[in-house]
C-alpha cells in the first residue's frame, strides 16, 4: 500500500511538471482559454480532473495542502474535501468506498478547522444509509431486533452531526446573502453559485437529520422526536428557522424533486406518530394531488395511508380503503395487494387483535379486524408468499385469524406438519436414525397424521377452489406427511393426484417424482401390488420430462432391470445433456452397450456402430486419464483399469472395421502404456493381446521390422492371440505370394499352429480384498416453492442412496462383463516398465 502511494506521489509530481512546462496540456489550455484568471496550479488540477486521474489528483491536492501556508490551507482543504465527496458518491465497490473514506478522515484530522461541509455530509450519509437498511422494514416486523438497536445508536450519533452541519451552512447562507446584496456585477455570478451550493448542502443536512429523528420516533413511538423531525424537514418545505411546516405553505412546485416529496411524506408519518391523523391524511392528499409528484412516491402513498389509519385505529376507514384499493387496481375483478402492502396490513391488524384494544365494542371490532387480516393473508397466499404467512403465524399464532376459510385452515395444517418434522428430526438425532426416512415411532407418525387431517379439512373449505395453486400445495404437503408417517401407498396416490390436477408445471413434476419414490419404497417393503403403478408413473415421467436428470436416473434403472431394449436405451442415454450430472454415467452405460452391439453387428452396420462407439470411448478415456494424472490412491488405479478396458475395446473396433483406423489405434496404444506407467498398472496379462494389436498396426503400415518384433513377442507369449497373429501373418504372406508367385521365400508358412480368432475384450476383475467404492452422481433438484425445498433434497438424496448405479465409478460399468477371477489372477500389480512378471495363471 505504501509503495502504491509513493508511486502515485511521483506520478503526480511528474505530471504536474509536464503540465506547467506546457508539454502535456494543450487540451487543458484550450479548454481554459476563456478563464484568464486560471493559474498554473489550477491548470494542473483541471488537467487531472478532465482526464479522470482521480487518484493522482488526490495525491496532488494533498501534497499542496501539506505545503501550503495557513492562509491557503482552508481553501485547499475545501477543494480536496469536495473531490473526496465526488469520489465517495461514485465509489463502485465497498473496497473503493472504504479507501476514500479513510482518505477523507485523514483530511479532517489534518485540517480539523476546515469547513469541508460536503465531505462531512457525504461521510455521515454513508453511515446513515447502512443504518436505514436495517430499519426500513421495521413497520412490517421484518427487521432483526439486534440490527435495529445498532441502527438506533447510529441515528442518535448522526442526528447532532447533521444538525451541526445544517446550522453552520445556514450561517454561510446568511453571509452569502448579505454579500449578494453588496456585490458588484463582476463577482455576482460567483457569489450566486456559492449561495446555491450552500443552500443545497443545508437542505441535504436537514433532510438526513429529519430522517434520523423520524426513525428514532418510529421505533420508540416518540412523539417529541417526531416533532423534532418535523422542524428539520421544515427547512426543505418553505418553513426555515426550525419551525414545523404546514400543508398550507407546502411548495407544490418543488414536489417534483424526489427528496422534497419524500420530506413531505415523512411529515405525514411524523404527524401520525404525534397522533395527528387528520393532518397526516391532509399531507398525503396534497402529495397525491400534486401533478408533479414523482410516480415512485405516489406508489408508496397507499401503504403510508395504511400506517396512518392503523396507528389511529380507524378500522372502518381502513377496511373501506382496502376494498377500494383492491377494486380500483383492476375494475374487472379483485386484484390482490402487493406483497409489501399485504404484509403491512396484516401486521397492523394482527397487532391490534393481539393488543386487545377493542373493549366496548370488542366483538364487532374483532370481527372487522379478523376480516381485514384475512384479506391481507389471502392476498399473500394468492401471491404465493406462504413464507410470509408462516412468519406471521409464528409471531401472532392462528387464533386471531379466525376459525374458517381455506387460508386459516391451510396455515394450521402447515404448522402441524412443521411441528411433526421438528419432532421427527429430534428423535432421529437422538436414536442415530435418518430423518429423511419414514418414521417407525408411533407418536411421531400420529403427529404427521394430525397434519394430514388438518390439511384435509383445509382442502374442503368452501373457498378452497379460489386458491388453486395453494390447494395443490396443501395436497402436496399431505402427501409428504403420509410419506413420513410410513403410509407409502397412500402417499403415492396423493402425489399422483397432485400431478393430475396441479395448475403449476413445476409442482406437477415434483409430485410425480415423489409418487415414484414413495411407491418404490413401498415395493421394497413388500407391497408388490403397486409395481405396475410405479412403473407406469416412471414411464410417464420419462416421456413428460425427458431432459430431466431424474428421467436419466429412472432410465438407468430400467436399463439395469432389463425393462428397455438395448436400442431404446442407447437412444435415450445419448440424449442426456452434457451439463447433466448424470452425463458421464450415461456415457459409460452407452459405451458398454455400443461395444456389445458392435460385436454382434454384421456388414456396413458394424462399421457405423464401431465408429460411434470409438467416439464415445475416447471421450471416456480422456476423462479417466485426467483422473489418473490428478487423482490419488485407489481412485488413480481404478481410473487406469477403466482406461485399459476401454482402450482394448477401442483397439478391437479400430482394427477390425473395413478400413482400419491405424493412426487412432497407434495413439491409443501409446496412451495405454503411459497411463499404466503412471498408475503402476500391470499389463503383462494382456501382453499377447497388445502384441497382436501392434502386429495389426505394423501390417497395415507395411512395416516389416515392427511386424517381426510383434510376431516374436506373440511366439514367446503364446495363447489365442498368438494363433490369431499366425493366421494374420499367413493371410498377409498368402496375399503377397499371389501377387508374386515366383518368390520362394513367400511360399513358406509362418507356423503350423491352427489359427484362432481373438475373442471380445472383457474387463478384468478388481484385485481381491480391495475395498469397492463408487463415485455417486450428484442431483440438482429444480428450484421452486421454499416450502418444498427441504423435502425435495431429502427425498432425492434418499432415493439416490438406495438406488446407486454400478456405472458411477470409472471402469465399474465394464467390469460387470468380466468372468469370475481365476485363483491368483491379478493378485499383484507392477509398473509397466518393470521386467518381472507375475506367475502364469
ZAMARGU-4260 file (C-alpha; in steps of 0.2 Angstrom, whole numbers, plus 5000, padded with zeros to 4 digits):
<rodrens>
0) 5000/5000/5000 | 5014/5012/5005 | 5023/5008/4988 | 5007/5012/4979 | 5005/5029/4987
5) 5023/5033/4983 | 5021/5028/4965 | 5006/5040/4964 | 5016/5053/4973 | 5030/5053/4960
10) 5017/5051/4945 | 5008/5067/4952 | 5024/5077/4953 | 5030/5072/4936 | 5013/5076/4928
15) 5012/5092/4936 | 5029/5097/4929 | 5024/5092/4912 | 5008/5102/4913 | 5017/5118/4920
20) 5030/5116/4906 | 5016/5115/4893 | 5022/5098/4886 | 5006/5089/4891 | 4992/5101/4892
25) 4987/5108/4875 | 4969/5102/4878 | 4968/5109/4895 | 4975/5126/4889 | 4962/5126/4875
30) 4948/5122/4887 | 4954/5136/4899 | 4957/5150/4887 | 4941/5158/4892 | 4947/5159/4910
35) 4961/5172/4911 | 4962/5170/4930 | 4967/5152/4929 | 4984/5150/4937 | 4997/5136/4934
40) 4992/5125/4948 | 4974/5127/4944 | 4978/5121/4926 | 4986/5105/4933 | 4971/5102/4944
45) 4959/5105/4929 | 4970/5094/4918 | 4969/5079/4930 | 4951/5081/4933 | 4946/5082/4915
50) 4955/5066/4911 | 4948/5056/4926 | 4965/5055/4935 | 4956/5055/4952 | 4970/5046/4962
55) 4983/5057/4955 | 4973/5072/4959 | 4970/5066/4977 | 4989/5065/4980 | 4992/5081/4971
60) 4980/5091/4981 | 4985/5083/4997 | 5004/5087/4994 | 4999/5105/4990 | 4989/5106/5006
65) 5003/5100/5017 | 5015/5113/5010 | 5003/5127/5009 | 5004/5142/5021 | 4990/5145/5034
70) 4980/5157/5024 | 4978/5145/5009 | 4975/5129/5019 | 4957/5131/5022 | 4953/5134/5003
75) 4964/5119/4998 | 4955/5108/5011 | 4938/5113/5004 | 4943/5109/4987 | 4951/5092/4992
80) 4935/5088/5003 | 4924/5091/4988 | 4935/5080/4977 | 4933/5066/4990 | 4915/5069/4991
85) 4913/5066/4972 | 4924/5050/4974 | 4913/5043/4988 | 4897/5046/4978 | 4905/5037/4963
90) 4913/5023/4973 | 4908/5007/4964 | 4914/4994/4976 | 4914/4993/4995 | 4933/4992/4995
95) 4934/5008/4985 | 4922/5017/4997 | 4932/5012/5012 | 4948/5018/5004 | 4941/5035/5000
100) 4933/5036/5017 | 4950/5033/5025 | 4957/5047/5015 | 4943/5059/5019 | 4945/5056/5038
105) 4964/5059/5036 | 4960/5075/5029 | 4948/5080/5043 | 4961/5076/5055 | 4975/5085/5046
110) 4964/5101/5045 | 4951/5100/5059 | 4946/5118/5057 | 4942/5116/5039 | 4923/5118/5034
115) 4923/5103/5021 | 4904/5103/5023 | 4901/5092/5008 | 4914/5079/5013 | 4907/5078/5031
120) 4890/5077/5025 | 4895/5063/5012 | 4904/5053/5026 | 4889/5054/5038 | 4877/5050/5024
125) 4886/5033/5021 | 4883/5028/5039 | 4865/5034/5038 | 4861/5023/5023 | 4868/5007/5032
130) 4858/5011/5047 | 4842/5014/5037 | 4844/4997/5028 | 4842/4989/5045 | 4826/4998/5050
135) 4817/5001/5034 | 4806/4985/5036 | 4803/4988/5055 | 4785/4993/5052 | 4782/4976/5043
140) 4791/4967/5058 | 4804/4960/5046 | 4819/4969/5054 | 4832/4960/5065 | 4829/4967/5083
145) 4848/4967/5086 | 4852/4977/5070 | 4838/4989/5074 | 4846/4993/5091 | 4863/4996/5082
150) 4854/5007/5069 | 4846/5017/5083 | 4863/5020/5091 | 4869/5026/5074 | 4854/5038/5072
155) 4857/5045/5089 | 4875/5049/5084 | 4871/5056/5067 | 4857/5067/5072 | 4868/5081/5080
160) 4881/5079/5066 | 4868/5083/5053 | 4861/5097/5063 | 4878/5105/5066 | 4882/5105/5048
165) 4865/5112/5044 | 4867/5126/5056 | 4884/5130/5051 | 4880/5130/5032 | 4865/5141/5036
170) 4876/5154/5044 | 4886/5153/5027 | 4870/5156/5018 | 4866/5171/5028 | 4884/5178/5025
175) 4882/5175/5006 | 4865/5183/5005 | 4872/5198/5013 | 4887/5198/5001 | 4875/5196/4986
180) 4866/5212/4991 | 4883/5222/4991 | 4891/5213/4977 | 4896/5221/4960 | 4892/5215/4943
185) 4910/5207/4942 | 4908/5194/4956 | 4889/5192/4957 | 4889/5176/4947 | 4902/5168/4958
190) 4893/5173/4974 | 4876/5166/4967 | 4885/5149/4963 | 4892/5148/4980 | 4875/5153/4988
195) 4865/5140/4978 | 4878/5127/4983 | 4877/5132/5001 | 4858/5131/5001 | 4859/5113/4993
200) 4870/5107/5007 | 4859/5115/5020 | 4844/5106/5013 | 4853/5089/5012 | 4859/5091/5030
205) 4842/5095/5037 | 4834/5081/5026 | 4845/5067/5034 | 4844/5075/5051 | 4825/5074/5049
210) 4825/5056/5044 | 4837/5051/5058 | 4825/5059/5070 | 4810/5050/5062 | 4817/5033/5063
215) 4820/5035/5081 | 4802/5041/5084 | 4796/5026/5074 | 4805/5013/5084 | 4801/5021/5100
220) 4784/5028/5096 | 4791/5045/5102 | 4780/5060/5098 | 4793/5073/5104 | 4806/5066/5092
225) 4793/5066/5078 | 4791/5084/5082 | 4809/5087/5080 | 4809/5078/5064 | 4795/5090/5058
230) 4806/5105/5061 | 4821/5098/5052 | 4810/5094/5037 | 4803/5112/5038 | 4820/5118/5030
235) 4815/5109/5014 | 4797/5114/5014 | 4797/5133/5014 | 4797/5134/5033 | 4815/5138/5038
240) 4821/5143/5055 | 4817/5127/5065 | 4799/5129/5063 | 4786/5115/5059 | 4779/5116/5041
245) 4761/5116/5037 | 4752/5109/5022 | 4745/5126/5018 | 4763/5133/5014 | 4769/5117/5006
250) 4778/5121/4990 | 4769/5111/4977 | 4780/5115/4963 | 4795/5108/4972 | 4787/5091/4975
255) 4794/5086/4958 | 4811/5084/4967 | 4812/5067/4975 | 4820/5072/4991 | 4807/5086/4994
260) 4792/5074/4990 | 4800/5062/5002 | 4802/5075/5016 | 4783/5080/5014 | 4778/5061/5015
265) 4789/5060/5031 | 4780/5075/5038 | 4764/5065/5037 | 4772/5050/5046 | 4778/5061/5060
270) 4761/5069/5062 | 4754/5051/5063 | 4766/5047/5077 | 4761/5063/5086 | 4743/5056/5085
275) 4738/5070/5072 | 4730/5058/5060 | 4718/5070/5051 | 4733/5082/5047 | 4743/5067/5042
280) 4730/5062/5029 | 4729/5080/5023 | 4748/5079/5019 | 4746/5063/5010 | 4731/5070/5000
285) 4741/5085/4995 | 4756/5075/4989 | 4745/5063/4979 | 4735/5078/4971 | 4751/5087/4966
290) 4753/5085/4947 | 4772/5085/4948 | 4775/5072/4962 | 4786/5058/4955 | 4776/5042/4952
295) 4788/5032/4963 | 4782/5042/4978 | 4764/5041/4973 | 4766/5022/4973 | 4771/5022/4991
300) 4757/5033/4997 | 4744/5019/4999 | 4755/5010/5011 | 4758/5026/5021 | 4739/5028/5022
305) 4738/5010/5030 | 4751/5015/5043 | 4742/5032/5047 | 4724/5024/5049 | 4731/5009/5058
310) 4740/5019/5071 | 4724/5030/5073 | 4714/5014/5075 | 4702/5020/5061 | 4697/5002/5057
315) 4681/5006/5047 | 4691/5018/5036 | 4705/5006/5034 | 4693/4992/5028 | 4685/5005/5015
320) 4702/5010/5009 | 4707/4991/5007 | 4691/4987/4997 | 4693/5002/4986 | 4711/4999/4983
325) 4708/4981/4978 | 4694/4985/4966 | 4702/5001/4959 | 4718/4992/4953 | 4708/4981/4941
330) 4690/4986/4938 | 4685/4970/4930 | 4690/4960/4946 | 4698/4960/4963 | 4717/4962/4962
335) 4727/4956/4977 | 4738/4969/4986 | 4756/4969/4983 | 4767/4959/4995 | 4773/4974/5004
340) 4756/4981/5006 | 4748/4965/5011 | 4762/4961/5024 | 4760/4979/5032 | 4741/4977/5033
345) 4742/4960/5041 | 4755/4966/5054 | 4744/4981/5059 | 4728/4972/5061 | 4736/4957/5069
350) 4745/4968/5082 | 4728/4977/5086 | 4720/4960/5089 | 4734/4954/5100 | 4734/4970/5110
355) 4716/4968/5114 | 4712/4986/5112 | 4694/4984/5106 | 4685/4985/5123 | 4667/4992/5122
360) 4663/4986/5105 | 4675/4971/5106 | 4665/4959/5096 | 4661/4970/5081 | 4679/4976/5080
365) 4687/4959/5082 | 4676/4953/5068 | 4681/4968/5057 | 4700/4966/5061 | 4699/4947/5058
370) 4691/4951/5041 | 4704/4964/5036 | 4718/4952/5042 | 4711/4938/5032 | 4711/4949/5016
375) 4729/4953/5019 | 4734/4935/5022 | 4724/4929/5007 | 4732/4941/4996 | 4749/4935/5002
380) 4744/4917/4999 | 4737/4922/4982 | 4754/4930/4978 | 4762/4913/4983 | 4771/4921/4998
385) 4767/4906/5010 | 4784/4911/5019 | 4777/4927/5024 | 4761/4919/5031 | 4771/4906/5041
390) 4781/4920/5048 | 4766/4930/5054 | 4758/4914/5061 | 4774/4911/5071 | 4773/4929/5078
395) 4754/4930/5081 | 4748/4912/5081 | 4732/4907/5071 | 4719/4912/5084 | 4717/4930/5078
400) 4714/4923/5060 | 4698/4915/5064 | 4691/4898/5063 | 4686/4896/5044 | 4692/4899/5027
405) 4705/4890/5017 | 4719/4902/5021 | 4717/4899/5040 | 4715/4881/5039 | 4729/4879/5027
410) 4741/4888/5038 | 4736/4877/5053 | 4740/4862/5043 | 4757/4868/5038 | 4761/4872/5056
415) 4755/4854/5061 | 4767/4847/5048 | 4782/4858/5053 | 4779/4853/5071 | 4779/4834/5066
420) 4795/4837/5056 | 4804/4845/5071 | 4799/4831/5082 | 4805/4818/5069 | 4822/4826/5067
425) 4825/4827/5086 | 4820/4809/5088 | 4831/4804/5073 | 4846/4813/5080 | 4844/4805/5097
430) 4842/4787/5090 | 4855/4789/5077 | 4842/4787/5063 | 4839/4796/5046 | 4826/4809/5047
435) 4823/4808/5029 | 4816/4790/5030 | 4798/4787/5036 | 4797/4786/5055 | 4794/4770/5065
440) 4789/4779/5080 | 4771/4779/5083 | 4769/4795/5092 | 4778/4805/5078 | 4768/4795/5065
445) 4752/4802/5074 | 4759/4819/5073 | 4760/4818/5054 | 4743/4810/5053 | 4737/4826/5063
450) 4744/4836/5049 | 4736/4825/5036 | 4719/4828/5044 | 4722/4847/5046 | 4726/4848/5028
455) 4711/4838/5023 | 4700/4850/5032 | 4708/4865/5023 | 4705/4856/5006 | 4686/4855/5008
460) 4684/4873/5014 | 4670/4882/5005 | 4683/4895/4997 | 4697/4882/4993 | 4694/4882/4975
465) 4698/4901/4974 | 4716/4896/4978 | 4720/4883/4965 | 4739/4884/4967 | 4738/4884/4986
470) 4726/4870/4986 | 4738/4859/4976 | 4752/4864/4988 | 4741/4858/5003 | 4738/4841/4994
475) 4757/4840/4991 | 4760/4843/5010 | 4748/4830/5014 | 4757/4818/5003 | 4773/4822/5012
480) 4765/4819/5029 | 4759/4802/5023 | 4776/4798/5017 | 4785/4802/5033 | 4771/4793/5043
485) 4775/4777/5033 | 4759/4777/5023 | 4768/4774/5007 | 4755/4768/4996 | 4743/4781/5001
490) 4756/4794/4999 | 4760/4788/4981 | 4741/4790/4977 | 4740/4808/4984 | 4756/4813/4974
495) 4749/4806/4958 | 4733/4816/4961 | 4743/4832/4963 | 4751/4828/4946 | 4735/4826/4938
500) 4727/4842/4945 | 4740/4855/4949 | 4740/4871/4939 | 4758/4874/4940 | 4770/4864/4929
505) 4784/4863/4942 | 4773/4857/4955 | 4767/4843/4943 | 4785/4837/4940 | 4789/4837/4959
510) 4773/4827/4963 | 4775/4813/4951 | 4793/4811/4956 | 4788/4810/4974 | 4775/4797/4969
515) 4788/4786/4961 | 4799/4787/4976 | 4785/4783/4988 | 4779/4768/4978 | 4797/4762/4975
520) 4800/4761/4994 | 4783/4753/4996 | 4788/4739/4984 | 4804/4736/4994 | 4794/4734/5010
525) 4784/4721/5002 | 4769/4730/4993 | 4771/4721/4977 | 4754/4726/4971 | 4760/4744/4967
530) 4774/4738/4955 | 4763/4742/4940 | 4758/4759/4946 | 4776/4763/4950 | 4782/4758/4933
535) 4768/4767/4924 | 4772/4783/4933 | 4791/4781/4929 | 4786/4779/4910 | 4775/4795/4911
540) 4789/4804/4920 | 4802/4800/4907 | 4790/4804/4892 | 4785/4820/4900 | 4802/4827/4907
545) 4814/4818/4895 | 4828/4831/4898 | 4827/4830/4917 | 4841/4822/4927 | 4828/4812/4936
550) 4822/4805/4920 | 4840/4799/4916 | 4841/4791/4934 | 4824/4781/4930 | 4831/4776/4913
555) 4847/4769/4920 | 4837/4759/4932 | 4826/4752/4919 | 4841/4748/4908 | 4849/4739/4923
560) 4832/4730/4926 | 4831/4725/4908 | 4814/4734/4905 | 4821/4743/4889 | 4828/4736/4873
565) 4846/4740/4870 | 4842/4751/4855 | 4829/4761/4866 | 4841/4763/4880 | 4855/4769/4869
570) 4844/4782/4860 | 4838/4789/4877 | 4855/4789/4885 | 4863/4798/4871 | 4851/4812/4873
575) 4856/4816/4891 | 4863/4834/4890 | 4881/4837/4893 | 4878/4848/4908 | 4868/4835/4917
580) 4876/4827/4932 | 4872/4810/4925 | 4880/4814/4908 | 4896/4803/4912 | 4886/4789/4920
585) 4875/4788/4904 | 4890/4789/4893 | 4898/4774/4902 | 4882/4764/4900 | 4881/4768/4882
590) 4899/4763/4879 | 4896/4746/4887 | 4880/4744/4876 | 4888/4750/4860 | 4903/4739/4861
595) 4891/4724/4864 | 4881/4730/4849 | 4897/4732/4838 | 4902/4714/4842 | 4885/4707/4837
600) 4884/4718/4821 | 4887/4712/4803 | 4891/4721/4787 | 4890/4740/4785 | 4881/4742/4801
605) 4896/4735/4810 | 4907/4749/4804 | 4894/4763/4809 | 4892/4756/4826 | 4911/4754/4828
610) 4914/4772/4823 | 4900/4778/4835 | 4907/4768/4849 | 4925/4774/4847 | 4919/4792/4848
615) 4911/4789/4865 | 4925/4778/4871 | 4938/4791/4868 | 4928/4804/4877 | 4928/4792/4892
620) 4946/4788/4891 | 4950/4806/4891 | 4940/4808/4907 | 4949/4794/4916 | 4966/4799/4910
625) 4963/4815/4919 | 4959/4806/4935 | 4975/4796/4933 | 4985/4811/4931 | 4977/4822/4945
630) 4970/4809/4957 | 4977/4799/4971 | 4976/4782/4979 | 4963/4769/4973 | 4955/4782/4963
635) 4970/4783/4951 | 4971/4764/4950 | 4953/4762/4946 | 4953/4775/4933 | 4968/4766/4925
640) 4959/4750/4924 | 4945/4759/4916 | 4957/4766/4903 | 4964/4749/4900 | 4947/4741/4897
645) 4941/4755/4885 | 4957/4756/4875 | 4957/4737/4872 | 4939/4739/4866 | 4943/4754/4855
650) 4958/4744/4848 | 4947/4730/4844 | 4934/4741/4835 | 4948/4752/4826 | 4957/4737/4819
655) 4943/4726/4813 | 4932/4738/4803 | 4933/4738/4784 | 4946/4752/4783 | 4956/4750/4799
660) 4959/4767/4809 | 4978/4763/4811 | 4983/4781/4817 | 4969/4780/4831 | 4975/4763/4836
665) 4993/4768/4837 | 4989/4783/4848 | 4978/4773/4860 | 4992/4760/4862 | 5004/4774/4867
670) 4991/4782/4879 | 4988/4765/4887 | 5007/4762/4890 | 5009/4780/4898 | 4994/4778/4909
675) 5000/4761/4915 | 5017/4768/4919 | 5009/4782/4929 | 4997/4771/4939 | 5008/4756/4942
680) 4996/4745/4931 | 5002/4728/4927 | 4999/4725/4908 | 5008/4708/4907 | 4992/4698/4907
685) 4987/4706/4891 | 5004/4707/4883 | 4999/4694/4870 | 4984/4705/4865 | 4994/4721/4864
690) 5007/4712/4853 | 4993/4706/4842 | 4987/4724/4840 | 5005/4730/4836 | 5006/4717/4823
695) 4989/4723/4815 | 4996/4741/4815 | 5013/4736/4808 | 5005/4725/4794 | 4993/4739/4790
700) 5008/4751/4789 | 5018/4738/4779 | 5032/4740/4792 | 5042/4723/4791 | 5053/4727/4806
705) 5038/4731/4818 | 5029/4716/4812 | 5043/4704/4815 | 5045/4711/4833 | 5027/4709/4837
710) 5027/4692/4829 | 5042/4687/4840 | 5033/4693/4856 | 5017/4683/4851 | 5028/4667/4848
715) 5036/4669/4865 | 5020/4673/4875 | 5008/4661/4866 | 4989/4660/4868 | 4974/4663/4857
720) 4981/4680/4851 | 4997/4671/4845 | 4987/4659/4835 | 4977/4674/4828 | 4993/4683/4824
725) 4999/4667/4814 | 4984/4667/4804 | 4985/4686/4801 | 5003/4684/4795 | 4999/4669/4785
730) 4985/4678/4776 | 4997/4693/4773 | 5010/4682/4766 | 4997/4672/4755 | 4991/4689/4748
735) 5009/4694/4743 | 5013/4677/4736 | 4998/4678/4725 | 5005/4694/4718 | 5022/4687/4717
740) 5020/4668/4714 | 5038/4665/4709 | 5045/4672/4726 | 5051/4656/4735 | 5053/4665/4752
745) 5034/4669/4752 | 5029/4651/4750 | 5034/4645/4767 | 5020/4647/4781 | 5024/4656/4797
750) 5020/4641/4808 | 5010/4626/4809 | 4998/4631/4824 | 4980/4631/4820 | 4975/4649/4819
755) 4961/4656/4830 | 4951/4672/4831 | 4953/4684/4846 | 4938/4685/4857 | 4929/4701/4863
760) 4938/4711/4876 | 4932/4709/4894 | 4936/4719/4909 | 4947/4711/4922 | 4941/4708/4940
765) 4947/4721/4953 | 4961/4713/4964 | 4954/4703/4978 | 4952/4712/4995 | 4952/4729/4989
770) 4938/4740/4995 | 4925/4744/4982 | 4920/4762/4981 | 4908/4771/4969 | 4908/4789/4964
775) 4889/4794/4965 | 4882/4806/4954 | 4875/4822/4960 | 4857/4828/4958 | 4852/4846/4957
780) 4834/4847/4960 | 4825/4861/4952 | 4820/4877/4961 | 4803/4880/4967 | 4792/4885/4982
785) 4803/4886/4998 | 4791/4875/5007 | 4796/4860/4997 | 4815/4864/4995 | 4819/4854/5011
790) 4808/4838/5007 | 4815/4838/4989 | 4833/4837/4994 | 4829/4824/5007 | 4819/4813/4996
795) 4831/4814/4981 | 4846/4811/4992 | 4837/4796/5000 | 4832/4789/4983 | 4850/4791/4977
800) 4857/4782/4992 | 4846/4767/4989 | 4847/4766/4970 | 4865/4769/4966 | 4870/4763/4949
805) 4885/4751/4945 | 4892/4763/4932 | 4895/4778/4944 | 4914/4774/4945 | 4926/4774/4930
810) 4928/4756/4925 | 4913/4749/4935 | 4902/4748/4920 | 4914/4737/4910 | 4920/4726/4925
815) 4902/4719/4925 | 4906/4710/4909 | 4921/4701/4917 | 4920/4682/4922 | 4925/4677/4940
820) 4943/4678/4943 | 4954/4663/4942 | 4964/4658/4958 | 4979/4670/4959 | 4973/4681/4944
825) 4978/4699/4946 | 4983/4697/4964 | 4998/4709/4961 | 5002/4724/4951 | 5018/4732/4945
830) 5023/4747/4934 | 5023/4743/4915 | 5041/4747/4914 | 5047/4734/4926 | 5053/4717/4919
835) 5047/4704/4932 | 5030/4696/4928 | 5018/4688/4940 | 5016/4669/4939 | 5006/4662/4925
840) 4988/4659/4929
</rodrens>
